[in-house]
Structure formats: structure tokens, C-alpha cells
Amino acid sequence: MGREERKDAYRHLCENEKSISLFSKSWWLDAVCGTQAWDVALVETGGVIVGSLPYYMNTRLGLNRIGMPPLTQTLGPWFAPHQAKYTNQLSRQHKLMSELIGQLPPFGSFQQNFHYSISSWLPFYWQGFQQTTRYTYVIEDLSDLDAVWSETRQNIRTDIRKAQKKLGIRTDLSLDSFLSLSEMTFQRQGISLPYSRELVARLDRACVERNCRRIFFAEDSQGQLHAAIYLVWDEQSAYYLMGGADPELRNSGATSLVMWEAIQFAGTVTRSFDFEGSMIEPVERFFRSFGARQRPYFQVSKVNSLPLKMYQDVRAWGRLIRDR
């Protein structure tokens, strides 16, 4: 099967298979990678696709790198739902995973985040890949929002109640308004936006076309925007994709308020809420405060390029020396 034929087959699969994550959908990859910068490995049984592994490839310093596209939480393998004993399911997944790995093109480096539902990466380990455990936080059941509220920490509930007295929620403002708030957040940290406005606009158009995004703004009576979050969703979960806040208005409770509004809305369109995790301590603490459960996921990597391996070894040695 040629590249375009393979991608067409995957597009058809994504249109009909609800269990494929939003971030692995072909239209999402078109938006964040461009139509030519991604590809997919496929395994078929009897002409039916039973396993897939989409990937984003770019070239840097002459090396082919398979990595994570911008604004994309997870990729990794997908397996067609299959009812069987656990041991048989695991054997099947390992077999499919090995076949998918075998279809990857030559690369200098590989790094992907797998969805937390992937519980085994052993075939990657057996073929020389490495793994780092990372964490996301998930509210797994949005059917009872009273229960979600009761699990939320008291200080967050206090912030929400305080903000509700002074701020209103809007969902009708522009993407530029959101990006201006997001830019403020990064400027406070001394860094620029980690993604281009053009890329976000392209992704936004794709999401609006499919009615799977909403932006929540907290605004005061003077028309000042305090905070905003950008929410996307599929049939399985809603995802906190991006956020922003005015650093001069940080004490209004607006960030907690827009998050709570997004969680409540998510309960009307999907089953769960994924905060997309963070390894940054204060961010992790904030997400956890909404009663979300910690879910580990795999970051799987491999370096085939000898110069890149040497560079990474030198950096690791330098960190070791600094930490002594």
C-alpha cells in the first residue's frame, strides 16, 4: 500500500471509528502538521484495519525526527476494540505493536506520548526504545457534576464563588482575543508563544467546522478579560488545550472560574475531562485540585543517530556535573 493510499485508508477509518482519539484523527494531523508532514503505519486483517500508528516527521540538522506535533497531547498506537480474555488481548496488542514498529521509516530520533489507555509498551522496549512515565489528570465521569464539585478542593470552590460575584462568562469572543491573553501568560514567564498564531488559526478553523471547540472567557463589568481557556472534545473526552490570563488580574479567581465553566459544559458533550497534565509543580497542583485522578502515560523514545546520542550524553554529563 502506497503512502497516499495508506493515508486515505486511515482518513476513512478516522471518519468511522469513534474510539480513535481526537489528537490522532487525520483532520487534526492535517491542521497541526500540514498534510504532507505526517504519515501512518497500518495493520490489516482480512482487509480491515486493526491497528494504526500515526506519526509526525520533520528534518532538522539533516536528521529525520519522529516527534510530537504542536498542540497535540498524545499519539501512539491504536487497536481496534476486541473482546477476548486479558491474556489474549495483550498478546494481540503486542503482535500488532511489533508490526507497527516494523513499518516506521528510518529515523534519527523518535519520541511520542502514548494515550494513558495504552498499558504496555513492551514491544518498543524489546526493540531498543526507552520510556519515561509522565502524568495527566482526568475527571473520568462527568455525569454527576455535584459529585465533581464535592471532590474539588475548598480553596478552588472559594475562588470560583468569589469570581462568580464579579465576573461573567463569554463564549462569543474572537480567537485573537484568546491568543492575546495566552500571550500575556507566556510573556510573564519571559518567553514567546510556543506556537504560531497561523497554526492555531488553522486548527481553530478545523475544530469549528466539526463543532468540537469552545473558548471560555471571564470578563468583568468594565469589559476587561481576566482569563480564558480553549476546550476541545471528542466522543470520549474533553481536553484543556490552551489557556491564558492577564497577569495584572491574577487574584480574581478567573482561571478557576473558566475551568469550572468548561468542566460543566464538557458534561453536556462528552464523558470525561482531561486536563492534559503537567510536570510543572504549581500547574499539577491546580489541576489536581479539581478532584481529577492522576493517570500515568508513556513517553516513548529512541535515538538512532550516533551524533545525536553523543550530544545527549554530553548534555546529561553536564547536568550531572552541575548537580554535584
C-alpha positions in Angstrom: 0.0 0.0 0.0 1.5 3.4 -1.0 1.7 6.4 1.2 -1.3 8.3 -0.2 -3.4 5.1 -0.4 -2.5 4.3 3.2 -3.4 7.8 4.4 -6.7 7.7 2.5 -7.5 4.4 4.2 -6.7 6.0 7.6 -8.8 9.0 6.8 -11.7 6.7 6.1 -11.0 4.9 9.4 -11.0 8.1 11.4 -14.3 9.1 9.9 -16.0 6.0 11.1 -14.1 4.9 14.3 -15.1 6.8 17.4 -12.5 5.1 19.6 -9.6 6.9 17.8 -8.5 9.9 20.0 -9.1 13.4 18.8 -5.3 14.0 18.6 -4.8 11.0 16.3 -7.6 12.0 13.8 -6.4 12.6 10.3 -8.0 16.1 10.2 -6.2 17.1 13.4 -2.9 15.9 12.0 -3.6 17.9 8.8 -4.1 21.0 10.8 -1.2 20.8 13.2 1.4 19.0 10.9 0.3 20.0 7.4 -1.0 17.4 5.0 2.5 16.2 3.9 4.4 16.1 7.2 2.6 13.1 8.8 2.1 9.5 7.9 0.7 6.4 9.5 1.6 2.7 9.9 -1.4 0.4 9.5 -2.0 -3.3 10.2 -4.9 -5.0 8.4 -6.6 -8.4 9.0 -8.9 -9.6 6.2 -8.9 -6.1 4.6 -9.9 -4.5 7.9 -7.6 -2.1 9.7 -7.0 -3.4 13.2 -4.0 -1.3 14.3 -2.6 2.1 13.5 0.3 4.3 14.5 0.2 7.9 13.1 3.4 9.9 13.3 4.8 13.3 12.5 8.2 13.6 10.9 10.4 16.6 10.3 14.0 17.1 9.3 16.4 19.0 11.5 20.2 19.3 11.0 19.9 16.6 8.3 18.2 14.1 10.7 14.7 12.6 10.2 12.9 13.1 13.5 9.6 11.5 14.5 8.1 13.6 17.3 5.0 15.2 18.7 3.2 17.8 16.6 2.4 21.2 18.3 -0.8 21.3 20.4 -1.1 17.6 20.4 -1.2 15.7 23.7 -0.8 12.1 22.6 -0.3 9.9 19.5 0.9 6.4 19.8 -0.8 3.1 18.7 -4.5 2.5 18.3 -6.0 -1.0 18.3 -9.5 -1.9 17.1 -11.8 -2.9 20.0 -11.5 -6.6 20.6 -13.4 -8.8 23.1 -11.2 -11.5 24.5 -9.5 -12.8 27.7 -7.0 -10.3 29.0 -4.0 -12.5 28.2 -5.3 -12.9 24.6 -5.9 -9.1 24.3 -2.4 -8.4 25.5 -0.8 -10.9 23.1 -2.8 -9.4 20.2 -1.7 -5.9 21.1 1.9 -6.9 21.4 1.8 -8.6 18.0 0.1 -5.5 16.4 2.5 -3.1 18.1 5.5 -5.1 16.7 4.1 -4.9 13.2 3.5 -1.2 13.5 7.1 -0.6 14.7 8.3 -2.5 11.7 6.6 -0.1 9.4 8.2 3.0 10.8 10.6 4.7 8.3 14.3 5.2 9.1 14.7 7.9 11.7 17.4 9.7 13.7 15.2 10.1 16.7 11.7 9.1 17.8 9.6 10.5 20.6 5.8 10.0 21.2 3.4 10.4 24.1 1.0 7.4 24.2 -2.5 7.8 25.5 -2.9 6.7 29.1 -5.2 3.8 28.0 -2.1 2.1 26.5 -0.9 0.0 29.4 2.1 -1.8 27.8 5.0 -0.6 25.7 7.0 -3.9 25.8 7.4 -4.4 22.1 9.0 -1.0 21.9 11.3 -1.9 24.8 12.2 -5.2 23.1 13.3 -3.2 20.1 15.5 -0.8 22.0 13.2 2.1 22.8 13.1 3.8 26.2 10.3 5.1 28.3 9.6 8.0 30.7 6.5 8.0 32.8 4.5 11.2 32.7 1.2 12.2 34.2 -2.1 13.7 33.2 -5.2 14.4 35.4 -8.6 13.2 34.4 -12.1 13.7 35.7 -13.4 10.3 34.5 -17.2 10.7 35.0 -18.9 14.0 34.2 -22.5 12.6 34.6 -22.7 13.8 38.2 -21.4 17.4 38.4 -22.5 17.6 42.0 -20.0 14.8 42.8 -17.3 16.5 40.8 -17.9 19.8 42.7 -17.7 17.9 46.0 -14.3 16.5 45.0 -13.0 19.9 44.2 -10.7 21.4 46.9 -12.2 24.1 49.2 -9.8 26.9 48.0 -10.8 26.3 44.4 -14.5 26.4 45.3 -13.9 29.6 47.2 -12.1 31.2 44.2 -15.0 30.2 41.9 -17.6 31.6 44.2 -15.6 34.9 44.6 -15.2 35.2 40.8 -18.9 34.5 40.1 -19.8 37.6 42.0 -17.6 39.9 39.9 -17.1 38.2 36.5 -19.3 36.9 33.7 -18.6 34.1 31.2 -18.5 34.7 27.5 -18.0 32.3 24.7 -18.6 34.6 21.7 -15.2 36.4 21.5 -12.6 36.0 18.9 -9.6 33.7 18.7 -7.4 36.8 18.6 -8.8 37.9 22.0 -7.9 34.5 23.3 -4.4 34.5 21.9 -3.7 37.9 23.3 -4.5 36.6 26.8 -2.4 33.5 26.2 0.5 35.6 25.0 0.3 37.6 28.3 0.8 34.3 30.2 4.0 33.4 28.4 5.3 37.0 28.4 5.1 36.9 32.2 7.5 33.9 32.1 9.8 35.7 29.7 9.0 33.5 26.7 7.0 33.9 23.5 4.0 31.9 22.4 5.3 28.3 21.8 3.1 28.0 18.7 2.3 30.4 15.8 -0.9 32.3 15.5 -1.3 30.9 12.0 -1.1 27.3 13.2 -3.7 28.0 15.9 -6.0 29.7 13.4 -5.7 26.7 11.1 -6.5 24.3 13.9 -9.3 26.5 15.1 -11.0 26.5 11.7 -10.8 22.7 11.6 -12.4 22.4 15.1 -15.1 25.0 14.3 -16.0 23.1 11.2 -16.5 20.0 13.3 -18.2 21.7 16.2 -15.6 20.4 18.7 -14.2 23.5 20.4 -15.3 26.3 22.7 -13.4 29.2 24.2 -14.4 30.4 27.7 -13.6 34.0 28.7 -14.0 35.6 32.2 -14.9 39.3 31.8 -15.6 42.0 34.4 -18.1 44.8 34.3 -15.5 47.1 32.7 -15.0 44.8 29.8 -11.6 43.6 31.0 -10.8 40.0 30.1 -9.3 38.2 33.1 -8.7 34.7 31.8 -9.7 32.2 29.1 -9.3 28.6 28.2 -9.6 26.8 24.9 -11.5 23.5 25.1 -11.7 20.7 22.5 -13.5 17.4 22.7 -14.4 14.1 21.0 -16.8 11.3 21.9 -14.6 10.1 24.8 -13.3 13.2 26.5 -12.9 16.9 26.6 -9.3 18.3 26.7 -8.0 21.5 28.1 -5.8 22.5 25.2 -4.7 26.1 25.9 -5.2 28.8 28.4 -4.3 32.4 29.2 -4.8 35.1 31.8 -4.0 38.7 32.4 -1.1 38.7 35.0 -2.3 42.1 36.4 -5.7 40.4 37.3 -4.4 37.1 38.7 -6.1 37.3 42.0 -9.7 37.5 40.7 -10.3 33.7 40.7 -11.0 33.9 37.0 -8.8 30.9 36.0 -10.7 28.6 38.4 -14.0 30.0 37.2 -13.4 29.4 33.5 -12.0 25.9 34.2 -15.2 25.1 36.2 -17.4 26.5 33.4 -15.5 24.4 30.9 -15.9 21.3 33.0 -19.7 21.9 33.3 -20.0 22.4 29.6 -18.0 19.3 28.9 -20.5 17.2 30.8 -23.1 18.1 28.1 -21.0 16.9 25.1 -18.7 14.0 26.3 -17.9 11.6 29.2 -14.7 12.8 30.8 -12.4 15.8 31.2 -8.6 15.6 30.6 -6.5 18.4 31.9 -3.7 17.3 29.6 -1.4 17.1 32.6 1.7 18.9 33.6 5.0 18.0 35.2 5.3 21.6 36.5 4.5 21.6 40.2 2.1 24.5 40.6 0.2 23.6 37.5 0.0 20.0 38.6 -1.3 21.1 41.9 -4.0 23.3 40.3 -5.3 20.5 38.0 -5.3 18.0 40.9 -7.4 20.5 43.0 -10.4 19.8 40.8 -10.6 16.3 42.1 -9.1 14.9 38.9 -7.4 11.5 39.1 -3.8 11.0 38.2 -3.2 8.9 35.2 0.3 7.8 34.1 1.1 7.7 30.4 4.2 6.7 28.5 6.6 8.9 26.7 8.5 6.5 24.4 11.7 7.5 22.7 14.7 6.2 20.8 17.8 7.7 19.3 19.4 6.0 16.3 21.7 8.8 15.3 25.2 8.5 16.7 26.0 12.2 16.7 22.7 12.9 18.5 23.4 10.2 21.0 26.8 11.8 21.7 25.2 15.2 22.1 22.6 13.9 24.5 25.3 12.1 26.5 27.4 15.3 26.8 24.3 17.2 28.0 23.5 14.5 30.5 27.1 14.5 31.8 26.9 18.3 32.1 23.8 18.1 34.1 25.4 15.5 36.4 28.4 17.8 37.0 26.2 20.8 37.7 24.1 18.8 40.2 27.1 17.7 42.2 
